[in-house]
Amino acid sequence: MVSLGDLMKAILEVVLYTVFALAGIFAINTAYFNTVINSYVVYIILLFIIPIYLLRHSGRSVLASFGLKKNLMLYIYISLLFIICASSILVYNPSKYQIALFSFILVPVAEETAFRGYMVTMLKGLGSTSAFLFSGIAFGLAHLAVDNSFQSIILRLVIGILFAYIFFVSGKLLITISLHVLFNVYTILHSIISIQSYISITAALLLALTALYDYYRERRNAT
């Protein structure tokens, strides 16, 4: 049972981190800071390294919190991510390789680590609904810097809450990462007619199905 003091401390930490992370995301989308290098730095440090550090600092196991195990399935995930990365990059010319890697691999992994893995894990003590809503709203706000249309806001909010729910129920961050990869790959590549785009979309779909299969397999074995 989490004490009230520990819960309040966790809430304050998450709120401060969220403000800091959103500020960084908005900064890299301004004209002055909008470069590929800045985007990589912000996502790797703010949305990947710092959340993992904060989880470890709180005394939680990152592997346990994210539902990760060093087994055959993990290597299958990594192999599929490599295929998605390679095929997605090859859709574009060499000058856009860094952008493709950012959109199809770094963004899904970093955003799921921060908005689902870290935030939902830290806010579980508040209850599922509060954790879902906070994660979804933070995720939606992060995308205002890219697209502030009403449709985009609602879509990201719904996706954020849905992914938070999936992570909360399954305890497996790889499921939401795989779904995030699938969403990004399909959204960006479905209109591009090429063998590389088809391979990438197929591999992303296979990744999502593999993650869901792994979850239900473990759930069945536990009963």
Number of C-alpha atoms within 10 A of each C-alpha: 4 9 9 10 9 12 16 14 13 20 17 12 14 21 15 11 19 22 12 12 22 19 13 20 24 17 17 21 16 12 8 8 14 14 12 12 11 16 20 18 13 18 23 17 14 22 27 21 15 18 23 21 12 17 18 14 10 12 8 14 13 17 14 11 18 20 17 15 12 8 8 8 14 15 12 14 18 12 14 21 20 15 16 27 23 17 20 25 23 18 20 14 9 11 8 13 16 13 16 23 17 20 17 25 21 21 22 20 22 23 22 27 24 26 25 30 30 25 27 29 20 22 21 17 19 15 10 15 14 14 22 25 19 23 28 25 18 22 26 23 19 22 17 18 16 13 13 13 10 9 10 15 19 14 12 20 22 17 17 25 23 17 24 31 22 17 24 19 10 18 21 23 24 27 26 29 26 27 20 23 28 23 17 19 26 20 11 15 17 14 9 12 10 12 11 19 24 19 16 30 24 16 23 27 20 16 26 23 15 19 24 18 13 17 17 13 11 10 11 9 7 7 5
